[in-house]
Amino acid sequence: MRIMHIADFGRDEPELCALFARICTTFHDPVWRDEVSQQILIRKNAMPTSDLETMGLNLESLPFRRWLDFSTPTRVADSLQVYRPDIVLVWRAEAMGALRLETHRCLIGIASDYGPVSRWRACRRLIALNEDLGEAVREQGWSDDHIDLPSMPVSNEIVQPFPRKGLHTPFEADLVVSTPLKTGDTGGYGLIRMLAEMKDIFLWMIAPRRDHKKLMAFADRMETTSRLRLLEPRLDHRAYYAAADVVVAASTKDTIGYSVIEAWSQSCPIVGAGAIGPACLIRHGDSGMLSSSGDDKALQRTLRRILQDPILYDRLAAGGRRVYETHHQESLATDGWLACFYRALGQAVPVSSTTRTADDQGKHADITA
């Protein structure tokens, strides 16, 4: 099966970029080489580009400009003609403009936001990245027969925690780590206000470099700079989460919640205190805790409760890890994505695929065409 990824990523989409990189690297594994080949057309200087190039994936960088971009559609059309993919995965609706729709390829759109589904009208199927996005797509007229909701995969690896010493954080201190924030996300200021009230914790905040100056200035006014560490987004945040006592998803713009699964994979309790993405995944009191968006006091109470109650702490850590193992292990979720591709082609999933996945990667999910 030949898969072409068209990835018109903006500069500020760490969650979607991380998921995209995981899907590409998963199917680049030798286990899948005889069944799946990939070509990637990606925006120049997008976050995943250098990492995927280093791994040896077949990748081409394109301008994907918003205005007066005559070269990108031509180069996409040429790549389609030469590579002749069976499946074209379109990772953002904005990339549809680079496709010449008369090609009639098997297009699958990745629905990662709540924009109008009319943008995807040329697609044969849509992949919704969580149940709420799937419901939003259905409400706009797409039938269940043309919507897939595969699990988002995270590597099975237990990573080494990022050294606290490297960020001048005492080993004995309670450490809160944020999931990635987007540019201008007000959730970062709520975390700093929380830090000002909780004098005994340190905060590692993942935010775009362009916001660091403003965030640090606000932290200076709140007298929290000595306990705040600002980090830049990356493709894999699991080492940060492995070092944390609690992870907080405080972004107000996260529609996916991929970092929740990364935290679960490292058995770290997580609090959803912002956008709908994490709230769709977390089951309150079981796989994490939920706090009202923008309610600083509620977030403080929730964090204190988790940090001061060892039984609750262990239950949340175990509950999140259990959800990860049941639904989001790489070996399980890969089966789900592959099933989506075969359904789009109107084909049954070959028995050899599920057998090889079970033998080489561990337990696998049931797959039906």
N, C-alpha and C positions, 0 to 999 in steps of 0.2 A: 504494500500500500504506500503510495507516494503522497506525502502531506506537505503542503506549502503553508507556512505561517506568514501572514501579513500583519505587521505589528507597528502601527503608527502611534507609538507611545509619546506622551508629553514628557516634560522634564520632571514632573512631580507626581508620579504614580507608583510609589514603592511596592504597594501590596500587589497590584496587577503585574508589575514587572517581576516580582518574586515568583508568583504563580506561573507566569509564562516561562521563566527560566527553568523552573522545576519540571514542567511538562516537556520542554525541549530536551533537557538532560536525561530525563527518565527514558524517553524513547530513543535516545542516543546510546543507551546501554547496549553492550553486545548481545544481551538476552533477546533484544528486539530487532537487531540489525537485519535478520533474514526476512522479517515481516513488515517492518516500517522503515522508510527512508524519509528524510526531511530536507526542505529548503526553507530558509528564513529570509524574508524581506523586511528590514527593520529601519526605523528612522535613524538617521546619522546621529551619533553621540548619545543614543538612548542608553539608559543605565545597564541593561544586560549585554550590550554589544561586545565589550572587551572580554568578558568572562566566557561567552559562548564561542568567540573566535579562538580563545586559548584552548578550548576543549576540542577544536577541530570540526565544529559543525559547519555545514554549508550555508554561508551567510553572506548577504549583500546589503550594504547600507544605501538608503535612498533619501532624498531631501524631504519628501512628504510636506511640502510647503502648503500653507493654506490658500495662498493667492498666486496666480500666474505661474503655476507649476506645470510646465508642459513635459518635463522630462520623466517625472515619476510614473504617470499612466503608461507612457511608451515603454519604459523599462519593465514595469509590471507585466504588460502584455507580452513583451519579448520573453520574459522568464516563464510565463504560463505556456507559451508556445514551445519553448525548448524543454522544460521540465515535465510538462503534461501531468500535473498532479491529479490524483484521484479525489483528494479532499483539499479545500482551501479554507483554512481557519482564519477568520478576520477578527483581530483582537480588540479593535475599537471601531465604533461606527464611523468615525471620521475617515477611516481608511477605505470605506466603500467608494469614496470619490475617486480613488486611484484605480478602480476596477472598471474595465469596459464590460458592461453588463451583458452585451450581446454574446459574450464567450460562453454563457450557459454552463459554467462550471458548477460542481457540487460545493456550494458555499455554506459554511457554518459560521454563524455569528456568535461571539462571546458577549453575552449581556452582563455588563458589570456596573451599570448605572441605571437610573430611572428615566432616561430620556425617551422620546417617542419611538415606538418600535417601527414606525414608518421608515426609519433609516435603514432597517434590515429587510425591506420588502423583497430584495433580490435573493435572499438566503433561503436555502431549503429547510434548514433547521436552526434553532437557537439553543445555545448552552447557557442556562442561567446559573450563576455561581452560588446562589443560596435560595432557599425556599421563598423568601420575600420578593426577590427579584423575579423568580418564576411566577409568583402570583401577580406581580405588576405587569408582566408580559401577557399573561392570560387575560387580565382585565382590559387590555388593549386589543384583544381580538385573536390572539394566537391560540390555536387548539393544543391540548395536551399531547396530541399525536406528533406535534412538531417541536416540542420542547424537551430538552434533556436537563437533568440536574445531577451530574456526576459529583462525587466527592472531590474535594481539593486535596491533592497528594502532598505529603511532607515526607522527607527522607526518614527511613527507619533508624538512622544513626543517632546515638546518644553522644552529643558533642561535649568537648571540654569547656567549662565555664570561662568566659572572658576574665582575665586576671583583674581582681579589684585593685591590686597594687598599681596596675598600669594607669588607673584613673583616680589614684589617690583616695580610695574609699576604704575605710577601716573594715577589716574582715568581720568584726563583731557587730557592725552596724546593720540595722534593718535597711535593705535596699529595695527600692521601687524602680522598675524600669517601664518606660512608656512604649507602646507600640508606635510605629512611624506616624508622624504628623505631616500634613501637607502644608504648602506655603500659605501663611496667613491664618492657619487653623487656630481658633480661639481656645481650643482645648488645652494648649500649652500653658496659657496664662492661668487657667484653673488649676493645673498641676502645681504651678509655682505658688499660688495662694494656699493650696493644700500643704505644700512644703513649709510655708511660713508658720502654719499652725501646729505642725507635727515636728517638733524640734529634735526628735531622736532618729530621724530617717534621712537617708541620702536618696537622691533622684538622678537616674540616668535618663535623659530625654532625647529621643531620636527625632530630629527635625532638620529640614533643609538648611544648608549653610547660610543661605540668604536671610534666614530668620534669626540666626544666632545672635546678632548684635541687638535686635529689639528684645529678644527674650532675656538676654543677659542684663540689659538695662532695666527691665522690669524686675528681674530677680534682685538687682542691686537695690532698687527702691524697697523691695520686700525683705531685704537683709537675709537673703538665702543663697548668695553666690558661693559660699564656702561648701555648701552641701549639694550643689547642682552641677551636673556634668552634661554638656551638650555633645551629642554624637550625630554623625551624618547617616542618612539611610543607606542601606546596602541590600544586596540580594538575599542575604541569609542572616537573620537576627538571632538565631537559636543560641549562639554563644552568650549573647547578652542576657537572654531569658534564663539560660542555665545558671547564670551568676546571680539572678534576682531572687528575692524572697517573695515578691508579688509583682505581677505584670499588670499594668493598667492600660486599657484601651480607651483613651480619653479623646481620640480624634472625633471631630464633629462631621468629617467628610468621608469616613471609611464605609463604603457600601459593600465591601467584600468580607472582611474579617479574617483574612488569611493568617495574620499574625497570631490570632487566637489559637489556631491549629499548631503553629510553631511552638507556642508556649505549652500547649497540652503535650506535645511530643517530648518536652523536657520535664514533664511532671511538675510544672510550676503553676500555682494558683493564679487565676486571672480575674480581674474586675472589668466589666463593661460599663463605661461611664460616659459614652458619647453617642456615636452614630448607630444606625440600624444594623450595619454589617455584623459587628460582634454580638449584638443583642439577638440576632437570628440564630446564632450558633450556641450561645451559652444558655444552659438550663440553670436557673437561679437556685443556689444552694446545693447543686449537685456537681456540675462541671465548671462552676465559677459563680461569681456574684454579679448582680446588676445594680447599678446606682443611677439615679436620675441625671440626665445630661444637664450640665451647667449648675448642679447643686453641690457646691463645694463642701458644705457641712455633711451632706449625706455620704459623699465620697470619703471624707475623713472618718466618719463612724464605721463605714464598711471596712476600710483598711485597718483601723484599730481592732475591730472584731476579729479579722482574719489573723493578724499578727499576735493577738493576745490569747487566742483560743487554739491550742495545738490540735484538738480533735477536729475542729472545723477545717483547720489548715490541711491536715492530712486527708480529710474527706474530699476537699476540693481538688487537691493534687491528684489523688487516685481517680476521682471521677473524670477529670479532664483527660488523664492518660487513658482511661478506659474508652472514652469516646474516640480518641485518636486511634487506638488499636482496632476498634470495631469498624470505623468508617474511613479513616484518612491515611492509614499506612500506605506507603508508596505502592506496594504490591497489590493492595485492594483497589485503590483509586485508579491505578493504571488500567485495570480490567474495565472499570466503568467508562473511562474516556475512550478506550478502544471500542467498546460496545456502541458508544455514540457514533463513532466513525462508520462502523459497519451498518448501523441502522440508516444512516444518511445515504449509504450506497444501496440500501435495500437488500443487504446480504446478511446471512446468519454468521454468527461468530464462530470461526473454526475451532473445533475441539482441541486442536494442537496448541492454540494460544492459551487456553485456560490450563491445560496440562503443564505446559512449560512454565507458566507463571507459578503454579503451585509447587513444582519441583525446584525451581531456581530462586524464588523469592519468598516462599512461605505460603500461608493460607491465602485463598483468593475468594472473591465475592462470586456469587452466582450471577451468570450473565445469560440473558435471553435476548434473542433478536427482536 
